[in-house]
């Protein structure tokens, strides 16, 4: 029996991964990654990097981050502790959903993850007191290729469920989208 169910979203290529939690009196076991089960959803590269973040404070936002050029990446984002509202934005030129976003609640209880394809920006808002996220990346981080969109950009109109209480200076400094923004080519 499959441990991972793949759920389509309104944005082509963006998937929700629903894990089957194997529970008993000791707790649960959940499969985080299966190359065989995620290949039909579009994951066809090796895992190049794994990151773990801890973010504190309801309303705190990280993102909207991406990498450019040959460093565009897929991400599998999992919430190990707490609850987040996870957001992905389609930045693929020519996509019928260019600059549209989709969000999902990820938590330790619901067993959901977001499989974000190349050509998307990613960020999240903390819904609990604190959260731990685990990111699997298809490409190593390349500082010279990193970029971001402003999470408060009215053109994106992200409907954050809580007022934004905290962002980093770097994230606050991300520009608003202008008419010359061409997106990311995977």
C-alpha positions in Angstrom: 0.0 0.0 0.0 1.2 3.5 -0.9 2.3 5.7 2.0 2.0 8.9 -0.1 -1.1 10.2 -1.9 -0.5 12.9 -4.5 -3.2 15.6 -4.7 -3.4 18.1 -7.6 -3.8 21.8 -7.0 -5.2 24.5 -9.3 -1.6 25.4 -10.3 -0.1 22.9 -12.8 2.7 20.9 -11.3 2.2 22.1 -7.8 1.2 19.1 -5.6 0.1 18.3 -2.1 1.6 15.2 -0.7 -0.7 13.5 1.8 1.2 11.1 4.0 -0.4 8.0 5.6 0.5 8.2 9.3 1.1 4.7 10.7 -0.1 5.2 14.3 -0.2 3.1 17.5 0.2 3.7 21.2 3.8 4.8 20.8 3.0 7.6 18.3 3.3 7.5 14.5 5.7 6.8 11.6 5.4 8.8 8.4 7.3 8.4 5.1 9.0 11.7 4.3 10.3 10.9 0.8 10.0 8.0 -1.6 11.6 8.4 -5.0 9.2 5.8 -6.5 6.1 7.4 -5.1 7.0 11.0 -5.9 8.3 10.4 -9.5 4.7 10.4 -11.0 4.2 13.8 -9.2 7.3 15.3 -11.0 10.2 14.6 -8.6 12.9 13.1 -10.9 16.1 14.5 -9.5 18.3 13.5 -6.6 17.9 15.3 -3.3 20.8 17.8 -3.4 20.2 19.5 -0.1 18.1 19.2 3.1 17.3 22.2 5.3 15.6 22.5 8.7 14.1 25.8 9.9 12.6 26.8 13.2 10.4 29.9 13.1 8.7 31.5 16.1 5.7 33.6 16.5 2.1 33.4 15.1 2.0 35.7 12.0 5.7 35.5 11.2 6.3 35.2 7.5 9.3 33.7 5.7 9.5 34.2 1.9 8.7 34.4 -1.0 12.0 32.9 -2.1 13.3 31.3 -5.3 16.5 30.6 -7.3 17.1 31.7 -10.8 18.7 30.2 -14.0 20.3 26.8 -13.8 19.7 26.9 -10.0 15.9 26.7 -10.2 14.8 24.0 -7.8 12.0 21.7 -6.7 11.2 21.6 -3.0 9.3 19.2 -0.8 8.3 21.1 2.3 7.1 19.3 5.4 6.0 20.7 8.8 7.5 18.6 11.5 6.1 20.6 14.5 3.5 23.3 14.7 1.3 24.6 11.9 2.1 26.8 8.9 0.1 28.3 6.0 2.4 27.3 3.1 2.3 29.4 -0.1 3.7 28.7 -3.6 3.5 31.3 -6.5 3.8 30.3 -10.1 6.6 32.3 -11.8 6.8 30.3 -15.0 6.7 32.6 -18.1 3.8 31.7 -20.3 2.0 29.7 -17.7 -1.8 30.2 -17.6 -1.4 30.6 -13.8 1.6 33.0 -13.9 1.7 35.0 -10.7 -1.2 33.0 -9.1 -0.6 31.5 -5.7 -1.9 28.5 -3.8 -1.7 27.8 -0.1 -2.1 24.7 2.1 -2.1 24.3 5.9 0.8 22.0 6.8 1.1 20.6 10.3 2.5 17.7 12.2 -1.0 16.4 12.7 -2.3 16.5 9.1 0.6 14.7 7.5 0.6 17.1 4.5 3.6 18.4 2.5 3.9 20.7 -0.5 5.7 19.5 -3.6 6.8 22.7 -5.3 8.0 22.4 -8.9 10.8 24.4 -10.6 9.7 28.0 -11.5 7.8 28.7 -8.2 8.5 31.0 -5.3 7.8 29.7 -1.8 7.1 31.1 1.6 4.9 30.5 4.7 3.2 32.1 7.7 3.4 30.6 11.2 0.0 29.7 12.6 1.2 28.2 15.9 3.6 29.5 18.6 6.6 27.9 16.8 7.2 25.6 13.9 9.8 23.3 12.4 10.0 22.9 8.6 12.0 20.3 6.7 12.9 21.2 3.1 14.2 18.7 0.5 15.8 20.6 -2.4 16.6 19.3 -5.9 19.4 21.9 -6.3 21.9 23.2 -3.7 21.5 26.7 -2.5 23.3 29.3 -4.8 23.6 32.7 -3.1 24.3 34.4 -6.5 21.0 33.0 -7.9 18.6 33.7 -5.0 15.7 36.1 -5.3 12.4 36.9 -3.7 9.1 38.6 -4.0 7.6 40.8 -1.4 5.0 38.9 0.6 2.9 42.1 0.9 2.9 42.8 -2.8 -0.7 43.9 -3.8 -0.2 42.5 -7.2 0.1 39.0 -5.6 -2.7 39.7 -3.2 -1.8 36.8 -0.9 -4.6 36.4 1.6 -2.5 35.8 4.7 -4.7 34.2 7.4 -3.1 36.3 10.2 -1.7 39.8 10.3 2.0 39.7 9.4 3.8 40.3 12.6 7.5 39.7 11.7 9.7 39.3 8.6 13.4 39.5 8.2 15.1 42.7 6.9 16.0 40.7 3.7 12.4 39.6 3.1 11.1 43.2 3.8 13.5 44.4 1.1 12.2 42.2 -1.7 10.8 44.4 -4.4 7.3 44.7 -5.6 6.5 43.2 -9.0 6.7 45.6 -11.8 5.5 45.4 -15.4 9.0 44.2 -16.5 8.9 41.1 -14.3 9.4 38.1 -16.6 9.3 35.3 -14.1 11.6 32.2 -13.9 12.5 29.8 -16.6 12.9 26.3 -15.4 
